Amino acid sequence: MKCYIIAGAPSPDIEFIRNEIPQNAFVLCADRGYSHAKAAGITPSVIIGDFDSCTDELPENAEVISLQREKLYTDTVHCIDNALKKGYDELVVLAATGGRLDHTVANLCALEYTQNKGGRAVLLSEREEIRLLGEGRHNFSGCGGLTFSLFPFGCETAVISVSGAHYPLDRYAYESRNPVGVSNIFEGEISEIEVHSGRLLMIINRDDRYL
């Protein structure tokens, strides 16, 4: 099951959030994420946070979970845990990039956190789509012409093969200390990335204005 999490990065594209979340979707907000949801006209089901950045009055028709400010995990990770406990295993996280760099890195790490708990998460914005690829084959269709980058994540080396791209690879041992995976390009109707070992952070650029 798919759900949506609105995180608290400042100044996200509200119109993008409004258009990306379908009606009747299950939506969780992490702290200031509720302000973004309210601006987009979205009523969340769950709001979680220590509320150090959300100044809006919280609605009465949502589940509200208040956290201590001194805590181990971020508000967004608490939303991820809540979603997984409710049976959602496909998580789309919005407003997760573009703010404080440490918060963005934490959200990147949350991709692996989610995967280790049996779920899948993607960080989505008008600029990019960020996901973690584990071992196995990953197919992409309808992406022709889009630029993507790959980086080993949570491992020193990832062995990968890439087909249907401008720069194909065959069992290439990609070391994390050597960032050569920037700016490949999808070509054709279907592209495939096979991860033979390790994990890859994948960033797909959705808008060529930011290339």
PECORSUL-V522088 format. One record per pair of residues at least 4 apart in sequence whose C-alpha atoms are under 7 Angstrom apart, sorted by sequence separation. I is the first residue (numbers start at 1). J is the second residue. D is the distance in whole Angstrom. If there is no record, write none. Layout:
i->I j->J d->D
i->I j->J d->D
//
This chain:
i->13 j->17 d->7
i->14 j->18 d->6
i->15 j->19 d->6
i->16 j->20 d->6
i->17 j->21 d->6
i->21 j->25 d->7
i->29 j->33 d->5
i->30 j->34 d->7
i->32 j->36 d->7
i->33 j->37 d->6
i->34 j->38 d->6
i->35 j->39 d->6
i->36 j->40 d->6
i->37 j->41 d->6
i->38 j->42 d->6
i->73 j->77 d->6
i->74 j->78 d->6
i->75 j->79 d->6
i->76 j->80 d->6
i->77 j->81 d->6
i->78 j->82 d->6
i->79 j->83 d->6
i->80 j->84 d->6
i->81 j->85 d->6
i->82 j->86 d->6
i->83 j->87 d->7
i->84 j->88 d->5
i->100 j->104 d->6
i->101 j->105 d->6
i->102 j->106 d->6
i->103 j->107 d->6
i->104 j->108 d->6
i->105 j->109 d->6
i->106 j->110 d->6
i->107 j->111 d->7
i->109 j->113 d->6
i->110 j->114 d->6
i->111 j->115 d->6
i->112 j->116 d->6
i->113 j->117 d->7
i->114 j->118 d->7
i->115 j->119 d->5
i->124 j->128 d->6
i->125 j->129 d->6
i->152 j->156 d->7
i->29 j->34 d->5
i->37 j->42 d->5
i->38 j->43 d->7
i->73 j->78 d->7
i->83 j->88 d->5
i->84 j->89 d->6
i->99 j->104 d->7
i->114 j->119 d->5
i->115 j->120 d->5
i->124 j->129 d->5
i->152 j->157 d->6
i->163 j->168 d->5
i->186 j->191 d->7
i->37 j->43 d->7
i->114 j->120 d->6
i->123 j->129 d->6
i->124 j->130 d->6
i->152 j->158 d->6
i->162 j->168 d->5
i->163 j->169 d->7
i->97 j->104 d->5
i->114 j->121 d->6
i->122 j->129 d->7
i->123 j->130 d->5
i->162 j->169 d->5
i->96 j->104 d->6
i->122 j->130 d->6
i->123 j->131 d->7
i->161 j->169 d->5
i->162 j->170 d->7
i->122 j->131 d->5
i->161 j->170 d->4
i->111 j->121 d->6
i->121 j->131 d->7
i->160 j->170 d->7
i->161 j->171 d->5
i->96 j->107 d->6
i->160 j->171 d->5
i->161 j->172 d->6
i->159 j->171 d->6
i->160 j->172 d->5
i->34 j->47 d->7
i->159 j->172 d->5
i->160 j->173 d->7
i->159 j->173 d->4
i->29 j->44 d->7
i->47 j->62 d->7
i->158 j->173 d->6
i->159 j->174 d->6
i->28 j->44 d->6
i->31 j->47 d->7
i->46 j->62 d->6
i->47 j->63 d->6
i->48 j->64 d->6
i->49 j->65 d->7
i->50 j->66 d->6
i->157 j->173 d->6
i->158 j->174 d->5
i->27 j->44 d->5
i->28 j->45 d->6
i->29 j->46 d->6
i->30 j->47 d->6
i->31 j->48 d->6
i->45 j->62 d->5
i->46 j->63 d->5
i->47 j->64 d->5
i->48 j->65 d->5
i->49 j->66 d->5
i->50 j->67 d->5
i->157 j->174 d->5
i->158 j->175 d->7
i->167 j->184 d->6
i->27 j->45 d->6
i->28 j->46 d->5
i->29 j->47 d->5
i->30 j->48 d->5
i->31 j->49 d->4
i->44 j->62 d->6
i->45 j->63 d->6
i->46 j->64 d->6
i->47 j->65 d->6
i->48 j->66 d->6
i->49 j->67 d->5
i->50 j->68 d->6
i->157 j->175 d->4
i->166 j->184 d->6
i->26 j->45 d->6
i->27 j->46 d->7
i->28 j->47 d->6
i->29 j->48 d->6
i->30 j->49 d->6
i->31 j->50 d->7
i->35 j->54 d->6
i->50 j->69 d->5
i->156 j->175 d->6
i->157 j->176 d->6
i->165 j->184 d->7
i->166 j->185 d->5
i->31 j->51 d->5
i->111 j->131 d->7
i->112 j->132 d->7
i->156 j->176 d->5
i->165 j->185 d->5
i->166 j->186 d->7
i->32 j->53 d->5
i->35 j->56 d->6
i->111 j->132 d->6
i->165 j->186 d->4
i->166 j->187 d->6
i->3 j->25 d->6
i->4 j->26 d->6
i->5 j->27 d->6
i->6 j->28 d->6
i->7 j->29 d->6
i->8 j->30 d->6
i->14 j->36 d->7
i->18 j->40 d->5
i->31 j->53 d->7
i->32 j->54 d->4
i->152 j->174 d->7
i->164 j->186 d->6
i->165 j->187 d->5
i->3 j->26 d->5
i->4 j->27 d->5
i->5 j->28 d->5
i->6 j->29 d->5
i->7 j->30 d->5
i->8 j->31 d->6
i->17 j->40 d->7
i->31 j->54 d->6
i->152 j->175 d->7
i->164 j->187 d->5
i->3 j->27 d->6
i->4 j->28 d->6
i->5 j->29 d->6
i->6 j->30 d->6
i->8 j->32 d->5
i->152 j->176 d->5
i->164 j->188 d->6
i->7 j->32 d->7
i->8 j->33 d->4
i->14 j->39 d->7
i->15 j->40 d->7
i->151 j->176 d->7
i->7 j->33 d->5
i->14 j->40 d->6
i->49 j->75 d->5
i->164 j->190 d->6
i->165 j->191 d->6
i->6 j->33 d->5
i->48 j->75 d->6
i->96 j->123 d->6
i->164 j->191 d->4
i->151 j->179 d->7
i->163 j->191 d->6
i->164 j->192 d->6
i->90 j->119 d->6
i->91 j->120 d->6
i->92 j->121 d->6
i->93 j->122 d->6
i->94 j->123 d->6
i->163 j->192 d->5
i->89 j->119 d->4
i->90 j->120 d->5
i->91 j->121 d->5
i->92 j->122 d->5
i->93 j->123 d->5
i->94 j->124 d->5
i->95 j->125 d->7
i->151 j->181 d->6
i->162 j->192 d->6
i->163 j->193 d->7
i->48 j->79 d->6
i->89 j->120 d->6
i->90 j->121 d->6
i->91 j->122 d->6
i->92 j->123 d->6
i->93 j->124 d->6
i->94 j->125 d->6
i->150 j->181 d->5
i->162 j->193 d->5
i->92 j->124 d->7
i->149 j->181 d->5
i->150 j->182 d->6
i->161 j->193 d->6
i->162 j->194 d->6
i->77 j->110 d->7
i->149 j->182 d->4
i->161 j->194 d->5
i->149 j->183 d->5
i->160 j->194 d->6
i->161 j->195 d->7
i->148 j->183 d->5
i->149 j->184 d->6
i->160 j->195 d->5
i->147 j->183 d->6
i->148 j->184 d->5
i->159 j->195 d->6
i->160 j->196 d->6
i->147 j->184 d->6
i->148 j->185 d->6
i->159 j->196 d->5
i->147 j->185 d->4
i->159 j->197 d->5
i->146 j->185 d->6
i->147 j->186 d->6
i->158 j->197 d->5
i->159 j->198 d->7
i->145 j->185 d->6
i->146 j->186 d->6
i->158 j->198 d->4
i->145 j->186 d->5
i->157 j->198 d->6
i->158 j->199 d->6
i->144 j->186 d->5
i->145 j->187 d->6
i->143 j->186 d->6
i->144 j->187 d->5
i->155 j->198 d->6
i->31 j->75 d->7
i->144 j->188 d->6
i->155 j->199 d->7
i->30 j->75 d->5
i->144 j->189 d->6
i->154 j->199 d->7
i->30 j->76 d->5
i->153 j->199 d->6
i->142 j->189 d->6
i->152 j->199 d->6
i->153 j->200 d->5
i->141 j->189 d->6
i->152 j->200 d->5
i->153 j->201 d->6
i->30 j->79 d->6
i->141 j->190 d->5
i->151 j->200 d->5
i->152 j->201 d->6
i->140 j->190 d->6
i->141 j->191 d->6
i->150 j->200 d->6
i->151 j->201 d->5
i->28 j->79 d->6
i->139 j->190 d->7
i->140 j->191 d->5
i->150 j->201 d->6
i->151 j->202 d->7
i->139 j->191 d->6
i->140 j->192 d->6
i->150 j->202 d->5
i->139 j->192 d->5
i->149 j->202 d->6
i->150 j->203 d->7
i->138 j->192 d->6
i->139 j->193 d->7
i->148 j->202 d->7
i->149 j->203 d->5
i->137 j->192 d->7
i->138 j->193 d->5
i->148 j->203 d->5
i->149 j->204 d->7
i->137 j->193 d->6
i->138 j->194 d->6
i->148 j->204 d->4
i->137 j->194 d->4
i->147 j->204 d->6
i->148 j->205 d->6
i->136 j->194 d->6
i->137 j->195 d->6
i->147 j->205 d->5
i->136 j->195 d->5
i->146 j->205 d->6
i->135 j->195 d->5
i->136 j->196 d->6
i->146 j->206 d->7
i->134 j->195 d->7
i->135 j->196 d->6
i->135 j->197 d->6
i->135 j->198 d->6
i->134 j->198 d->7
i->135 j->199 d->7
i->134 j->199 d->5
i->133 j->199 d->6
i->134 j->200 d->7
i->132 j->199 d->7
i->133 j->200 d->5
i->132 j->200 d->6
i->133 j->201 d->6
i->7 j->76 d->6
i->132 j->201 d->5
i->133 j->202 d->7
i->131 j->201 d->6
i->132 j->202 d->6
i->131 j->202 d->5
i->130 j->202 d->6
i->131 j->203 d->7
i->130 j->203 d->5
i->129 j->203 d->6
i->130 j->204 d->6
i->128 j->203 d->7
i->129 j->204 d->5
i->128 j->204 d->5
i->129 j->205 d->7
i->128 j->205 d->5
i->129 j->206 d->7
i->127 j->205 d->6
i->128 j->206 d->5
i->127 j->206 d->5
i->126 j->206 d->7
i->127 j->207 d->5
i->12 j->95 d->6
i->3 j->88 d->6
i->2 j->88 d->6
i->7 j->93 d->7
i->9 j->95 d->5
i->1 j->88 d->5
i->2 j->89 d->6
i->3 j->90 d->6
i->4 j->91 d->6
i->5 j->92 d->6
i->6 j->93 d->6
i->7 j->94 d->6
i->8 j->95 d->6
i->9 j->96 d->6
i->1 j->89 d->6
i->2 j->90 d->5
i->3 j->91 d->5
i->4 j->92 d->5
i->5 j->93 d->5
i->6 j->94 d->5
i->7 j->95 d->5
i->8 j->96 d->7
i->9 j->97 d->6
i->1 j->90 d->6
i->2 j->91 d->6
i->3 j->92 d->6
i->4 j->93 d->6
i->5 j->94 d->6
i->6 j->95 d->6
i->7 j->96 d->5
i->9 j->98 d->6
i->10 j->99 d->6
i->9 j->99 d->5
i->16 j->126 d->6
//
